[in-house]
């Protein structure tokens, strides 16, 4: 674990790290499940290649999530020493909010593609919420 400036930052980092690891595990299980289900399906369109298509289709979201986690880590570790307390709190809150919405969005997309179709609406709303969060954050920081 990197050297974090406070116990609260260390706890936040651990929670986000566990969330990313758990998500990647769920994503890999979903990829295997789609592959197995499509391999044993009786329809003409069934093929084990659907698992690969599913994995490649959701990979950008997973990479974006991991990138968001790395940004959060950089914010907690590097910028924390350089910021005043109020800015640090605001920036960390912003990073955690975007990370949580991104995690929810990517998870909903993966589960939607795995067959839980009603999660499509949550997956559509999350990027809008991320955009609103970014706009509000930028307006407050001016």
C-alpha positions as YAML, in Angstrom:
chain: A
units: angstrom
residues:
- id: 1
  name: UNK
  ca: [0.00, 0.00, 0.00]
- id: 2
  name: UNK
  ca: [1.32, 3.47, -0.81]
- id: 3
  name: UNK
  ca: [2.20, 5.90, 1.97]
- id: 4
  name: UNK
  ca: [-1.07, 7.72, 2.64]
- id: 5
  name: UNK
  ca: [-1.35, 10.96, 4.62]
- id: 6
  name: UNK
  ca: [-4.10, 9.87, 7.05]
- id: 7
  name: UNK
  ca: [-5.97, 6.86, 8.39]
- id: 8
  name: UNK
  ca: [-9.14, 8.04, 6.63]
- id: 9
  name: UNK
  ca: [-7.32, 8.17, 3.29]
- id: 10
  name: UNK
  ca: [-5.85, 4.72, 3.92]
- id: 11
  name: UNK
  ca: [-9.31, 3.30, 4.70]
- id: 12
  name: UNK
  ca: [-10.78, 4.96, 1.60]
- id: 13
  name: UNK
  ca: [-7.95, 3.55, -0.51]
- id: 14
  name: UNK
  ca: [-8.52, 0.02, 0.86]
- id: 15
  name: UNK
  ca: [-12.28, 0.21, 0.21]
- id: 16
  name: UNK
  ca: [-11.74, 1.35, -3.38]
- id: 17
  name: UNK
  ca: [-9.06, -1.29, -3.93]
- id: 18
  name: UNK
  ca: [-11.39, -4.02, -2.66]
- id: 19
  name: UNK
  ca: [-14.17, -2.67, -4.90]
- id: 20
  name: UNK
  ca: [-11.94, -2.80, -7.98]
- id: 21
  name: UNK
  ca: [-10.69, -6.31, -7.19]
- id: 22
  name: UNK
  ca: [-14.24, -7.57, -6.50]
- id: 23
  name: UNK
  ca: [-15.49, -5.97, -9.70]
- id: 24
  name: UNK
  ca: [-12.75, -7.54, -11.82]
- id: 25
  name: UNK
  ca: [-13.57, -10.94, -10.28]
- id: 26
  name: UNK
  ca: [-17.30, -10.47, -11.03]
- id: 27
  name: UNK
  ca: [-16.43, -9.36, -14.56]
- id: 28
  name: UNK
  ca: [-14.28, -12.44, -15.18]
- id: 29
  name: UNK
  ca: [-17.01, -14.71, -13.78]
- id: 30
  name: UNK
  ca: [-19.55, -13.02, -16.07]
- id: 31
  name: UNK
  ca: [-17.25, -13.55, -19.07]
- id: 32
  name: UNK
  ca: [-16.90, -17.25, -18.24]
- id: 33
  name: UNK
  ca: [-20.65, -17.57, -17.63]
- id: 34
  name: UNK
  ca: [-21.52, -15.98, -20.98]
- id: 35
  name: UNK
  ca: [-19.02, -18.28, -22.71]
- id: 36
  name: UNK
  ca: [-20.44, -21.40, -21.04]
- id: 37
  name: UNK
  ca: [-24.07, -20.44, -21.55]
- id: 38
  name: UNK
  ca: [-23.55, -19.62, -25.22]
- id: 39
  name: UNK
  ca: [-21.49, -22.79, -25.76]
- id: 40
  name: UNK
  ca: [-24.29, -25.06, -24.55]
- id: 41
  name: UNK
  ca: [-27.22, -23.12, -26.02]
- id: 42
  name: UNK
  ca: [-29.19, -24.96, -28.69]
- id: 43
  name: UNK
  ca: [-29.95, -22.00, -30.93]
- id: 44
  name: UNK
  ca: [-28.15, -21.42, -34.21]
- id: 45
  name: UNK
  ca: [-26.58, -18.16, -33.05]
- id: 46
  name: UNK
  ca: [-24.96, -19.73, -29.99]
- id: 47
  name: UNK
  ca: [-21.20, -19.82, -30.02]
- id: 48
  name: UNK
  ca: [-18.43, -19.75, -27.42]
- id: 49
  name: UNK
  ca: [-17.19, -16.65, -29.25]
- id: 50
  name: UNK
  ca: [-19.95, -14.66, -27.50]
- id: 51
  name: UNK
  ca: [-17.85, -14.84, -24.32]
- id: 52
  name: UNK
  ca: [-14.91, -13.27, -26.14]
- id: 53
  name: UNK
  ca: [-17.17, -10.65, -27.71]
- id: 54
  name: UNK
  ca: [-18.64, -9.91, -24.28]
- id: 55
  name: UNK
  ca: [-15.16, -9.60, -22.75]
- id: 56
  name: UNK
  ca: [-13.83, -7.33, -25.49]
- id: 57
  name: UNK
  ca: [-17.02, -5.24, -25.44]
- id: 58
  name: UNK
  ca: [-16.81, -4.56, -21.73]
- id: 59
  name: UNK
  ca: [-13.02, -4.27, -21.51]
- id: 60
  name: UNK
  ca: [-12.94, -0.48, -22.14]
- id: 61
  name: UNK
  ca: [-15.27, 0.07, -19.19]
- id: 62
  name: UNK
  ca: [-13.13, -2.12, -16.96]
- id: 63
  name: UNK
  ca: [-9.97, -0.28, -18.03]
- id: 64
  name: UNK
  ca: [-11.71, 3.05, -17.41]
- id: 65
  name: UNK
  ca: [-12.65, 1.87, -13.94]
- id: 66
  name: UNK
  ca: [-9.08, 0.82, -13.16]
- id: 67
  name: UNK
  ca: [-7.84, 4.17, -14.52]
- id: 68
  name: UNK
  ca: [-10.29, 5.98, -12.26]
- id: 69
  name: UNK
  ca: [-8.96, 4.01, -9.29]
- id: 70
  name: UNK
  ca: [-5.38, 4.95, -10.18]
- id: 71
  name: UNK
  ca: [-6.44, 8.60, -10.46]
- id: 72
  name: UNK
  ca: [-8.04, 8.38, -7.02]
- id: 73
  name: UNK
  ca: [-4.86, 6.83, -5.61]
- id: 74
  name: UNK
  ca: [-2.73, 9.56, -7.15]
- id: 75
  name: UNK
  ca: [-5.05, 12.18, -5.70]
- id: 76
  name: UNK
  ca: [-4.92, 10.62, -2.24]
- id: 77
  name: UNK
  ca: [-1.15, 10.10, -2.23]
- id: 78
  name: UNK
  ca: [0.51, 12.80, -4.31]
- id: 79
  name: UNK
  ca: [-1.83, 15.76, -4.21]
- id: 80
  name: UNK
  ca: [-2.82, 15.35, -0.56]
- id: 81
  name: UNK
  ca: [0.43, 16.81, 0.69]
- id: 82
  name: UNK
  ca: [0.20, 19.79, -1.66]
- id: 83
  name: UNK
  ca: [-3.40, 20.88, -1.04]
- id: 84
  name: UNK
  ca: [-5.04, 22.86, 1.72]
- id: 85
  name: UNK
  ca: [-7.47, 20.87, 3.86]
- id: 86
  name: UNK
  ca: [-10.68, 22.23, 2.26]
- id: 87
  name: UNK
  ca: [-9.46, 21.60, -1.30]
- id: 88
  name: UNK
  ca: [-8.25, 18.12, -0.35]
- id: 89
  name: UNK
  ca: [-11.66, 17.24, 1.08]
- id: 90
  name: UNK
  ca: [-13.52, 18.59, -1.96]
- id: 91
  name: UNK
  ca: [-11.22, 16.90, -4.50]
- id: 92
  name: UNK
  ca: [-11.29, 13.58, -2.67]
- id: 93
  name: UNK
  ca: [-15.09, 13.69, -2.43]
- id: 94
  name: UNK
  ca: [-15.29, 14.42, -6.14]
- id: 95
  name: UNK
  ca: [-12.92, 11.56, -7.04]
- id: 96
  name: UNK
  ca: [-14.79, 9.09, -4.82]
- id: 97
  name: UNK
  ca: [-18.17, 10.13, -6.26]
- id: 98
  name: UNK
  ca: [-16.98, 9.71, -9.85]
- id: 99
  name: UNK
  ca: [-15.32, 6.40, -8.96]
- id: 100
  name: UNK
  ca: [-18.51, 5.07, -7.32]
- id: 101
  name: UNK
  ca: [-20.73, 6.14, -10.23]
- id: 102
  name: UNK
  ca: [-18.28, 4.65, -12.72]
- id: 103
  name: UNK
  ca: [-18.17, 1.40, -10.75]
- id: 104
  name: UNK
  ca: [-21.98, 1.26, -10.70]
- id: 105
  name: UNK
  ca: [-22.18, 2.07, -14.41]
- id: 106
  name: UNK
  ca: [-19.66, -0.54, -15.54]
- id: 107
  name: UNK
  ca: [-21.15, -3.16, -13.21]
- id: 108
  name: UNK
  ca: [-24.63, -2.51, -14.60]
- id: 109
  name: UNK
  ca: [-23.36, -2.75, -18.18]
- id: 110
  name: UNK
  ca: [-21.63, -6.07, -17.46]
- id: 111
  name: UNK
  ca: [-24.69, -7.49, -15.72]
- id: 112
  name: UNK
  ca: [-26.99, -6.11, -18.42]
- id: 113
  name: UNK
  ca: [-24.94, -7.84, -21.11]
- id: 114
  name: UNK
  ca: [-24.95, -10.99, -19.00]
- id: 115
  name: UNK
  ca: [-28.75, -11.04, -19.10]
- id: 116
  name: UNK
  ca: [-30.14, -8.71, -16.42]
- id: 117
  name: UNK
  ca: [-31.80, -6.40, -18.95]
- id: 118
  name: UNK
  ca: [-33.53, -4.03, -16.51]
- id: 119
  name: UNK
  ca: [-30.11, -2.74, -15.37]
- id: 120
  name: UNK
  ca: [-29.76, -1.02, -18.75]
- id: 121
  name: UNK
  ca: [-31.60, 2.01, -17.36]
- id: 122
  name: UNK
  ca: [-29.16, 2.38, -14.46]
- id: 123
  name: UNK
  ca: [-26.25, 2.01, -16.89]
- id: 124
  name: UNK
  ca: [-27.70, 4.84, -19.01]
- id: 125
  name: UNK
  ca: [-28.28, 7.16, -16.05]
- id: 126
  name: UNK
  ca: [-24.80, 6.76, -14.48]
- id: 127
  name: UNK
  ca: [-22.81, 8.62, -17.20]
- id: 128
  name: UNK
  ca: [-25.32, 11.46, -16.94]
- id: 129
  name: UNK
  ca: [-24.77, 11.57, -13.18]
- id: 130
  name: UNK
  ca: [-21.00, 11.54, -13.71]
- id: 131
  name: UNK
  ca: [-21.33, 14.48, -16.12]
- id: 132
  name: UNK
  ca: [-23.50, 16.43, -13.68]
- id: 133
  name: UNK
  ca: [-21.03, 15.69, -10.86]
- id: 134
  name: UNK
  ca: [-18.11, 16.95, -12.97]
- id: 135
  name: UNK
  ca: [-19.99, 20.13, -13.95]
- id: 136
  name: UNK
  ca: [-21.01, 20.88, -10.35]
- id: 137
  name: UNK
  ca: [-17.47, 20.24, -9.14]
- id: 138
  name: UNK
  ca: [-15.97, 22.56, -11.75]
- id: 139
  name: UNK
  ca: [-18.48, 25.32, -10.94]
- id: 140
  name: UNK
  ca: [-17.76, 25.03, -7.20]
- id: 141
  name: UNK
  ca: [-13.99, 25.07, -7.70]
- id: 142
  name: UNK
  ca: [-14.05, 28.38, -9.61]
...
